[in-house]
């Protein structure tokens, strides 16, 4: 049985939890990270970044959330990891875009949103505008495509879902994003998502 090391409230851990639940793979989750203050020492021998999540499969430790999602989909032989190279590339494009483009502004706004309102940066609105620009790009894509990778759900939904869920609830002004909200509604209806992301 796989062991997942990471707190359930982490967006990156939620990606992996959703994948495990969606794929119906047996696992045990153990609390690691932030308030548990246990990602030094022995944990660093498993994951040298000291971040969560880390997946333990037998004697092997796998880290970086998107890598774990890819690994689990491949291990399960799931259609969530498309066998067609072009379809897979379409899905992976958005997984990489998340890390290379959206993530910086997401983390910036996330950190401010966790603070009491009176302690937030006076630049929060500008941060929100930068985040919104990325979400508009995603919304434009979803105007032409039901799912991120094309005609069916893929691992890209799992990688982006928990992060976009947070983006849509931040205390910043966002445009309508009708296509993105339609997509968000579709993933939010999935039982596995409801169990580990929306819970």
C-alpha positions in Angstrom: 0.0 0.0 0.0 1.3 3.4 -0.9 2.1 6.0 1.9 1.4 9.6 1.2 3.3 12.0 3.4 1.7 15.5 3.6 -1.1 17.4 5.3 -4.5 17.2 3.9 -4.9 20.9 3.7 -2.1 21.4 1.2 -3.2 22.1 -2.4 -0.3 20.0 -3.7 -1.2 17.1 -1.4 -4.8 17.4 -2.5 -3.8 16.8 -6.1 -2.3 13.4 -5.1 -5.2 12.5 -2.8 -7.6 13.2 -5.7 -5.6 11.0 -8.0 -5.5 8.2 -5.5 -9.2 8.4 -4.9 -10.1 8.8 -8.6 -8.0 5.8 -9.5 -9.3 3.8 -6.5 -5.7 3.0 -5.3 -5.2 1.9 -1.7 -3.1 4.3 0.4 -2.4 5.7 3.8 -1.8 9.4 4.4 0.4 10.7 7.2 0.5 14.3 8.4 3.7 16.1 7.4 4.6 19.7 6.7 4.0 23.2 8.1 2.2 22.9 11.4 3.6 19.4 12.0 7.2 20.6 11.8 8.5 17.2 10.7 10.0 17.7 7.3 13.7 17.9 8.4 16.0 15.0 9.3 14.7 11.7 8.0 12.2 13.3 5.7 15.0 15.0 3.8 16.4 11.7 3.0 13.1 10.9 1.2 12.6 14.4 -0.3 15.5 16.8 -0.4 13.3 19.8 -0.9 11.7 19.3 2.5 8.3 20.0 1.0 5.1 18.0 0.7 3.9 15.7 -0.7 6.1 12.7 -0.9 4.7 9.3 -2.1 6.3 6.1 -0.7 5.8 3.1 -3.0 7.7 0.2 -1.6 11.3 1.3 -1.3 10.9 4.2 -3.6 10.2 7.8 -2.7 8.6 10.0 -5.3 8.2 13.8 -4.9 6.8 16.8 -6.8 3.0 16.6 -6.9 2.6 16.7 -10.7 5.2 13.9 -11.1 3.3 11.8 -8.5 0.0 12.4 -10.4 1.7 11.2 -13.6 3.2 8.2 -11.9 0.0 7.1 -10.3 -2.0 7.4 -13.6 0.7 5.4 -15.4 0.9 2.8 -12.6 -2.9 2.3 -12.8 -2.9 2.2 -16.6 -5.5 5.0 -16.5 -6.9 6.9 -19.4 -6.3 10.0 -17.3 -2.8 9.7 -18.7 -3.5 9.6 -22.5 -1.7 7.0 -24.5 -1.8 9.1 -27.6 1.3 11.3 -27.6 -0.5 14.4 -28.9 -3.3 14.0 -26.3 -0.8 13.5 -23.6 1.2 16.6 -24.7 -2.0 18.7 -24.5 -2.6 17.6 -20.9 1.0 18.1 -19.9 1.1 21.5 -21.3 -1.4 22.8 -18.8 0.4 20.9 -15.9 3.6 22.6 -16.8 1.8 25.9 -17.3 0.6 25.7 -13.8 4.1 25.5 -12.4 5.8 27.9 -14.9 3.1 30.6 -15.1 0.2 30.5 -12.7 2.0 29.3 -9.6 4.0 32.4 -8.8 1.0 34.7 -8.7 -1.1 32.0 -7.0 1.3 31.7 -4.1 1.6 35.5 -3.9 -2.1 36.0 -3.5 -2.5 32.8 -1.4 -0.1 34.2 1.2 -1.8 37.5 1.4 -5.2 35.9 1.7 -4.2 34.0 4.8 -3.5 37.2 6.6 -6.1 39.2 8.5 -7.5 41.8 6.2 -5.9 44.7 7.9 -2.4 43.1 7.5 -2.7 42.4 3.8 -0.4 44.2 1.3 -1.7 47.4 -0.3 -0.7 45.8 -3.6 -3.1 42.9 -3.2 -5.4 44.3 -5.9 -2.4 44.4 -8.4 -1.5 40.9 -7.4 -5.1 39.9 -8.1 -5.0 41.5 -11.5 -1.9 39.5 -12.4 -3.6 36.3 -11.2 -6.7 37.1 -13.2 -4.7 37.5 -16.4 -3.6 33.9 -16.1 -7.1 32.7 -15.3 -8.4 34.6 -18.4 -6.0 32.6 -20.5 -7.3 29.4 -19.0 -10.9 30.6 -19.5 -10.2 31.3 -23.1 -8.9 27.8 -23.7 -11.9 26.3 -22.0 -14.2 28.3 -24.3 -12.9 26.0 -27.1 -12.5 22.8 -25.1 -14.7 20.9 -22.6 -11.6 19.7 -20.7 -8.1 21.0 -20.4 -6.6 18.3 -22.6 -9.5 18.1 -25.1 -12.6 15.9 -25.2 -12.2 14.0 -21.9 -10.9 14.5 -18.4 -7.2 13.9 -18.0 -4.5 14.2 -15.3 -4.4 17.9 -16.1 -7.7 18.4 -14.3 -6.3 16.7 -11.2 -3.1 18.8 -11.3 -4.9 22.2 -11.7 -8.2 21.5 -9.9 -7.3 22.1 -6.3 -5.2 25.2 -7.2 -7.9 26.8 -9.4 -10.4 26.0 -6.7 -8.5 28.3 -4.3 -7.9 31.0 -6.9 -11.7 31.3 -7.4 -12.2 32.0 -3.7 -9.4 34.5 -3.1 -10.5 38.0 -1.8 -9.6 39.7 -5.1 -11.7 40.9 -8.0 -11.9 38.5 -10.9 -13.7 38.7 -14.3 -16.7 36.5 -15.0 -14.6 33.5 -16.1 -17.7 31.6 -17.2 -15.9 28.8 -19.0 -13.5 28.3 -16.1 -16.4 28.2 -13.7 -18.3 25.7 -15.9 -15.2 23.5 -15.8 -14.8 24.0 -12.1 -18.4 22.9 -11.6 -17.8 19.7 -13.6 -14.8 18.6 -11.5 -16.5 19.7 -8.3 -19.3 17.2 -8.9 -16.9 14.2 -8.9 -17.1 12.1 -5.7 -13.3 11.8 -5.4 -12.9 15.5 -5.7 -15.6 16.1 -3.1 -14.0 13.7 -0.7 -10.5 15.3 -0.6 -10.6 18.8 -2.2 -14.0 20.2 -1.3 -14.2 18.5 2.1 
